[in-house]
Amino acid sequence: MAEKVIRVWAQALFCSPLRPPDQISTKTVCAAVAEELARHATVPGGCAGAVAQRAGDCPELFTARMAWCLEQATHAYTAPACGGCQA
């Protein structure tokens, strides 16, 4: 279950304006995830659709960016300060 949530969080973070090498806190990640999930809630495909579009537009940038998003999402989701937030 946690792996699925982390993937969804990574997709939401990918849609956010945060970019590597930004040094971001757990709370910043949680806030960005919550904002993007809310923003994409009524969009067909949600964040996953937006990620797919951007991956198709710039495939050379996708892998590194998604790896960063997964790392940040994993860290935030498992951090005691966040504890799975309410995103």
C-alpha positions in Angstrom: 0.0 0.0 0.0 2.7 2.5 0.9 4.5 1.9 -2.4 1.3 2.9 -4.3 0.9 6.0 -2.2 4.5 7.0 -2.7 4.1 6.6 -6.5 1.0 8.8 -6.4 2.9 11.4 -4.2 5.8 11.3 -6.7 3.5 12.0 -9.6 1.9 14.9 -7.7 5.4 16.2 -6.8 6.4 15.9 -10.5 3.5 18.2 -11.4 4.5 20.8 -8.8 6.9 23.8 -9.3 9.5 22.2 -7.1 12.6 21.1 -8.9 15.9 19.5 -8.1 18.3 20.5 -6.7 15.8 22.3 -4.4 16.5 21.6 -0.8 13.0 21.0 0.5 11.6 20.1 3.8 9.1 17.2 4.5 6.4 19.8 5.2 7.1 21.5 1.8 6.8 18.1 0.0 3.5 17.4 1.8 2.1 20.8 1.0 3.1 20.5 -2.7 1.6 17.0 -2.9 -1.7 18.1 -1.3 -1.9 21.1 -3.6 -1.2 19.2 -6.8 -3.6 16.3 -5.8 -6.3 18.9 -5.2 -5.5 20.8 -8.4 -5.6 17.6 -10.6 -8.6 16.0 -8.8 -11.0 17.0 -11.5 -8.6 16.6 -14.5 -9.0 13.4 -16.5 -6.1 11.2 -15.6 -5.2 13.3 -12.7 -1.5 13.8 -11.9 -0.6 10.6 -13.7 -2.0 12.0 -17.0 0.0 15.2 -16.5 3.1 13.2 -15.8 2.6 11.1 -19.0 2.2 14.2 -21.1 5.3 15.8 -19.7 7.3 12.6 -20.1 6.3 12.5 -23.7 7.1 16.2 -24.2 10.6 15.9 -22.6 11.6 12.2 -22.3 15.3 13.2 -21.9 14.4 14.9 -18.6 11.8 12.5 -17.3 13.9 9.8 -15.7 16.1 12.0 -13.6 13.2 14.2 -12.5 11.0 11.2 -11.6 13.8 9.6 -9.7 14.2 12.8 -7.6 10.4 13.0 -7.1 10.3 9.3 -5.9 13.2 10.0 -3.5 11.5 13.1 -2.1 8.1 11.4 -1.8 9.6 8.4 -0.1 11.5 10.5 2.4 8.5 12.7 3.1 6.0 9.8 3.4 8.2 7.9 5.8 9.3 10.8 7.9 8.0 11.0 11.4 7.1 14.7 10.9 4.8 13.7 8.1 3.8 10.1 8.9 1.8 9.9 5.7 0.5 13.4 6.0 -3.1 14.1 5.2 -2.4 14.7 1.5 
